[in-house]
Amino acid sequence: MSVVDVRHLAVGYDGREILHDVSLAVPGGEVVAILGANGSGKSTLIRTILGLVPIARGEIDLFGTAQRRFRDWARVGYVPQRLGAGSGVPATVGEVVASGRLARRGIFRPAGAADKAAIRDALTKVGLLDRIGDPVATLSGGQQQRTLIARALAGRPDLLVLDEPTAGVDAASQEAFAAALGEFAAGGGTILLVAHELGPLRPLIDRAVVVHEGRIAHEGIPPEPAGHHADPGHDHVHPHATPEKDKICVSPTDRITARP
């Protein structure tokens, strides 16, 4: 059974279609990278899969259930591009990671021993257990992204969805991402990630899906890095690229728990 099944999907903003007749199946246990230039529609695709962007046409199933009827969001962990909580919100690293347990235990139930163990385990996996009591605002950008991954892992999901988790972060954090995701995949977890380039995540990828101008242009093994585009310090925002719209920093947990 496919964990994610997208069929003939179309999505648009302000009367302009962004995704055109996209179909994609992700079997359980597979690690799939969605690649493409800025503005290609790759982030829009995963946000639509998560229900954060409305469907114009087509269908999406999650774990064999139509997305519009899917309620078991504890099975899905989401890592957005940026923390959001890192600027001005007086939350500690532990508090941010604890929010990843809400879909599992519910809003009104206090954290128990299992929750606390999951939080510490997730922070250990990303190498930030020693920062559990520190304000998120004191972390580097890479450490904030590692906190986001810990938040998703703390929920013990079956599917992990990541939107460019290594973009613009330091090499140490990229290696920490790769180690944490490798352990998750080795345990049978399914991963769907958006990336401009794969870097240290490349050995984990089973299949690459290239999105070009809102359509799937290629599926297969990950392409090899080419020239300066593979350099860690290379700037991935090119003058000819159109910035991606609608950068949403809302987790499925936040969205689901806000529903009546």
CORMO-V338476 format. One record per run of one state. SS is the DSSP state (A for helix, B for strand, O for the rest). FROM is the first residue (numbers start at 1). LEN is the number of residues. If there is no record, write none. Layout:
# CORMO-V338476
ss = {SS,SS}
from = {FROM,FROM}
len = {LEN,LEN}
This chain:
# CORMO-V338476
ss = {O,B,O,B,O,B,O,A,O,B,O,B,A,O,A,B,O,B,A,O,A,O,A,O,B,A,O,A,O,B,O,A,O,B,O,A,O,B,O,B,O,A,O,A,O}
from = {1,2,14,16,28,31,36,42,50,57,63,65,67,70,73,76,80,92,93,106,113,126,129,132,135,136,139,141,155,159,164,171,187,190,196,199,205,207,213,215,221,227,231,252,258}
len = {1,12,2,12,3,5,6,8,7,6,2,2,3,3,3,4,12,1,13,7,13,3,3,3,1,3,2,14,4,5,7,16,3,6,3,6,2,6,2,6,6,4,21,6,3}
